[in-house]
């Protein structure tokens, strides 16, 4: 009995340690919303230098919190945060749609560069079909597509949308995305959940004429889903055609279908769902391999009576179909009426839960500005515990499984007190390098173990052409070991470089083979 109890206790502690442990690979992203100046730039903040400084502040803050990806809204309503021949400059960038920044700069290029130089990914977030955010107040430029092709659009509530059933409108959106992928070094194209819009009580989406003219024999609902399927497929093809390593991700509403309508659905009681109301068949896109990742917006708390975080987390983990799942966390709800979102343990527990599932690779938080007020001390929780150590971005091996050659490392000891490592890419390397990873640990550790322990990940160096590391040797330790790897564009990691052990025999440092 005692042996059994001891075994159970030891097993419990082992499992507990695993749950609390930080994974070596983990996607940690933040949504930066530009529509209505939610996150950036601030309303009235039209000076480019002020915008740049504020974006750097934002990215630095997220980097310090342990994040490794920024999901930035660059096309909120058929407008652009970059020079475009298709769509006018965004009103949320300059205060007036169609007006360029003055003095001129390219915000998208700037944001990509600032994000990449910190070793973080940049995902270009686009709203697919929203064209006029508010028909009563929006600034609409003469060259906006709603003025050039008014027949492509439908008004629903106080907004205008591209008609998803209009093939010319679909082609236009595909061309916009192709233009971004072709001209900019974005790591992914990211689309949110507004395909067909959320239902307005008592109002039907006004696509009668479009449906009638289509000549389709499908039911209205199936026809709508086929419209969304067709643009997702077209986008997938054009993205991979332009850049095969560019990913395509979708952030749907939390519920695909309720199980009372479909046995494959989730244990939930959502009033609207992706499949039945937004006409977005997310599971089909995952099964077909049209998208590379999905970020379900699990914005309700653990234990919610209708849409419980833990139930939806489990459901999505079982429906990944080999693609990545990043969980969307609704931190913006902190400070509201829901008791769960005023609990400091809400986000820590959500992280602990998702780390139980091997099919879930990380998180994205909505939205950026919430972190400015550090609700419930969550910034501190991330920095000091849950994201204490850097995480490498998980590779998508179905896209590309080729890893770089290990870097070449030249080593020397200066004045018997400083180790100098000169790191260069291997000339045989054909894989584009994003950055290098430096691991540091005690020399008596085992390489095969160490490589999977995040706490030994000392730093990420974003200098693809090589770099030099100088570090003082401490007499408090008798030995060190440095191992360095290269990370490719698809986040595949090279083999470990061959670095000798540094020891101090008789008071002098030297290099010795492991």
Helices and strands as residue ranges (DSSP letters): H 2-20, E 27-32, G 35-37, H 48-64, E 69-75, H 91-94, H 107-116, E 121-126, E 130-132, H 145-148, G 150-152, E 153-156, E 159-162, H 167-183, E 188-191, H 208-214, H 220-242, E 247-250, I 274-278, H 282-288, E 293-294, E 297-298, H 309-317, E 324-329, G 331-333, G 339-342, H 345-354, E 362-365, G 368-373, G 375-377, H 378-381, I 382-386, E 408-414, E 418-424, E 433-441, H 447-450, G 454-456, E 457-461, E 467-472, E 479-488, E 501-505, E 508-512
